[in-house]
Amino acid sequence: MNSKAKTNRRQRIRYIIRTKLRGTAQKPRLSVFRSNNDIYVQLIDDNNGQTLAAASSVDKDIKAQKGTKSEKSKLVGQAIAKKADELGLKEIVFDRSGYLYHGRVKAVADGAREAGLKF
């Protein structure tokens, strides 16, 4: 499967997921974007079209850590959970953005769950 077909497939899956998921101010959507080297997550309130918090593997404290991309992804999940806790949020809706729930995407979810977020 070439990269254009993979991209189109992920885009179709992403649109299907987004029709079913909706983030609110009390239960925001945790959106994941995965590049080849880094991973980015955002807590999004879809009603107001606002990003409440964000974390990524390019943040100074996470980038300074040694480890694999999966280990850093877990740290990103813990970082976003900490920021959500500061905002008083305990529950979220997980949006995997068309990626398989495997590897780095799963590591983000596991890190967020361990830090206290409920999906």
N, C-alpha and C positions, 0 to 999 in steps of 0.2 A: 504494500500500500504506500503510495507516494505521499509526500508531506502535504500537498494541496488537498488530497482526498481526506487525510487525517484531520486537517484544519476544518474542512467543510463538515465532516462528521461531528467533530467536537462542537462546532457552532450550532448544528441542528439539535444536538443533545442539550446544549446550553439554553437554547430558546424554549425547549420543552420543559426543562427544569424551572426556568424563570416564570413560566405561566402558572406553575403550581406553588412557588415560594414567594412570600411577601414579608418583608421586614417592617416592624413598627418601632416606635420609640421605646416601648417596654420590652419587646422581643425582636431585636434587630437581626438582620441577615449577615452571617459571616461568610463573606465572599473570598474565594481563594484564586490567586493567579500564580501560575507556575511557569517560570522561564527556564532556560537550560541550566542556568547557574544559581538562580535565587528564587525565593518564594515570597509572595506578598499577600497579606490578608487585610480586610477592612470590615468594620462593623457598620452596616448601612441601614438607615431609616428610609424605607422606600416611600412612605407617606409624604415626607417632607423633602425627599431627594437629597439627603444629607449624609455625609460620612461622619460617624460619631468618633471612631478611633481607627488607627491603622498601625500595623507592625510589619516588619520585613526582615529578611536575612541580611540586608545591607545596613541595618542600624548598627551603630558603633559597638555596643555591648555584645551583640550577637556575632558580628563579623570578627571580633577579636577572639572568639572561642575557636578552639581546634575541634575538628570532627568532620564527619561526613555531612552531605547535604541533608540526609534524613534526620540526623541528630540536630542540626541547626533548625530544621523545620519544626521539630518538637519544641525547641526553645522559642520559636516564633509563636507557636500555639500557647505556650505559657505566658509569653509577653502580652498577647492580646487578651488573655483571660485576666491578667493583672490590671490592664487598662479598663476592661469592662467592669471589674470589681470596683475600681475607683469611681466609675460612672454610676454605680449602684445596679448594674445589670447582672442577673444570675442565669437567665435563659436566653438562648439564641436559636436561630434557624440556620442550619449548615447548608451552604451553597457551594458545591464542588465545581461549579462552572464547566461541566462537561468532561472533567477529568475522571479517570477511574478512581474509585475509593481504594487506593493502593499506594504503597510507597510513601512519598513525601506528603501527599494530601492526607493520608491516614495518620501520619506522624503529627501533622498540625492538629487534627481532631483529637488525637490521644493526649497531646500536650495540653490542649485547652480543657479537656475533661479532667485530667489530673489536677489542674490548677483550680477546678471548681465550677466550670461552666456546665450547664445542662443543655443538651440538644433535644 
